[in-house]
Amino acid sequence: MGYKEVRGYWRVVNPVVETFVAAVEDLSAEISKIRTKTPVFKATSKLVKSNPGQGPRVLISTLSACLGRIIDDPDNVKYHKLKLSVLFRKSGGFLNGSRQMLTRLGFKVDDVTETATLRYTRSGEVDLNLVELRRNDLLRSWGELNHS
């Protein structure tokens, strides 16, 4: 097995499948070690532990749907801003840890306008990979905390 540069990228030559399988297993083990240390997992855990009842489930489901709409239609700016009154009405009121959750998911919370606005890259665009990563982490965290 070796590498060669092709048009500015390194390409594997004569790959050994066992080596790649071992690498994937090593990466999976490392990821499982840090999965409870992500900012989204910590915020989800705080939200669940601080609020009994269905509020956390409703809030997480709503936030996941909001992030999904951003992923599906990133150019539609109406999905980039959340009205906090509407968001919290759906989840049964303001929940302890909800502000931290919004921040960890990439929103900037404005108490004056009572909105949470998605943060953009320096070039003024939505980082779809980051939004999708945070949404996946939210769903994974909720699944782990809900079934533990």
C-alpha positions in Angstrom: 0.0 0.0 0.0 1.2 3.5 -0.8 0.2 7.0 -1.7 0.6 9.1 -4.7 -0.3 12.7 -5.4 -3.0 13.2 -8.1 -4.1 16.8 -8.9 -3.2 18.1 -5.5 -4.8 15.2 -3.5 -3.2 12.1 -2.1 -4.6 8.9 -3.5 -4.1 5.5 -1.9 -2.4 3.0 -4.3 -2.9 -0.7 -3.7 -5.0 -0.3 -0.6 -5.1 -3.0 2.1 -8.7 -3.3 3.2 -7.8 -4.7 6.6 -5.8 -1.5 7.4 -8.8 0.7 6.6 -11.2 -1.5 8.6 -8.8 -1.3 11.6 -8.6 2.5 11.2 -12.4 2.8 11.2 -12.6 0.6 14.3 -10.0 2.8 16.0 -11.8 6.0 15.1 -15.2 4.6 16.2 -13.6 3.7 19.6 -12.2 7.2 20.0 -15.5 8.8 19.1 -17.4 6.7 21.6 -15.0 7.9 24.3 -15.8 11.5 23.8 -19.5 11.3 22.8 -20.6 12.5 26.3 -18.2 15.4 26.3 -19.6 17.3 23.3 -21.2 20.7 24.1 -24.5 19.6 22.6 -24.6 16.4 24.8 -23.8 18.4 27.9 -26.6 20.9 27.1 -29.0 18.1 26.4 -28.2 16.4 29.6 -28.7 19.6 31.6 -32.0 20.2 29.9 -33.3 16.7 30.6 -32.1 16.6 34.2 -33.4 20.1 35.1 -36.9 19.7 33.6 -39.2 16.9 34.4 -42.0 16.0 32.1 -42.4 16.2 28.4 -40.9 19.7 27.9 -37.4 18.6 27.0 -38.7 16.1 24.4 -40.9 18.7 22.8 -38.2 21.3 22.7 -35.6 18.9 21.3 -38.1 17.7 18.7 -38.9 21.2 17.7 -35.2 22.3 17.5 -34.4 19.2 15.5 -37.2 20.1 13.0 -35.9 23.7 12.8 -32.4 22.6 12.1 -33.8 20.1 9.5 -35.6 23.0 7.7 -32.3 25.0 7.6 -30.5 22.0 6.2 -33.3 21.4 3.6 -33.5 25.1 2.5 -30.4 27.0 3.7 -31.1 30.0 1.6 -34.5 30.6 3.2 -33.6 33.1 5.9 -37.0 32.9 7.7 -35.7 29.5 9.0 -32.6 31.1 10.5 -34.5 33.0 13.2 -36.6 31.5 15.9 -39.2 33.4 18.0 -38.6 32.3 21.6 -42.2 32.9 22.7 -43.4 30.4 20.0 -40.6 27.9 20.8 -41.2 27.9 24.5 -45.0 27.9 24.1 -44.7 24.6 22.3 -42.5 23.1 25.0 -44.7 24.2 27.9 -42.8 27.3 28.9 -39.2 28.4 29.4 -37.0 25.4 30.4 -33.9 25.5 32.5 -30.9 25.0 30.1 -32.8 26.0 27.0 -30.8 29.1 26.4 -27.6 27.1 26.7 -29.1 24.5 24.3 -29.8 27.2 21.7 -26.3 28.6 22.0 -24.7 25.1 21.6 -26.7 24.5 18.5 -25.3 27.7 16.9 -27.9 30.3 17.7 -27.4 33.7 19.2 -30.1 34.5 21.7 -31.3 38.1 21.9 -33.4 38.9 25.0 -34.5 42.3 23.7 -36.1 40.9 20.5 -36.8 37.5 22.1 -35.3 35.7 19.2 -32.6 33.2 18.5 -30.7 33.8 15.3 -28.4 31.3 13.6 -24.8 32.4 13.5 -23.2 32.6 10.1 -19.7 32.1 8.8 -17.4 35.1 8.3 -18.5 35.1 4.7 -22.2 35.5 5.7 -23.3 31.9 4.8 -24.8 29.0 6.7 -22.3 26.3 7.5 -24.5 23.3 6.5 -22.0 20.7 7.6 -21.9 22.3 11.1 -25.7 22.6 11.3 -26.1 18.9 10.3 -23.4 17.8 12.7 -25.1 19.6 15.6 -28.5 18.2 14.7 -27.1 14.7 14.5 -25.4 15.2 17.9 -28.7 16.5 19.4 -30.6 13.5 18.2 -27.9 11.1 19.3 -27.6 12.8 22.7 -31.4 12.7 23.2 -31.5 9.0 22.2 -28.7 8.1 24.7 -30.2 10.1 27.5 -33.7 9.0 26.9 -32.8 5.3 26.9 -30.3 5.3 29.8 
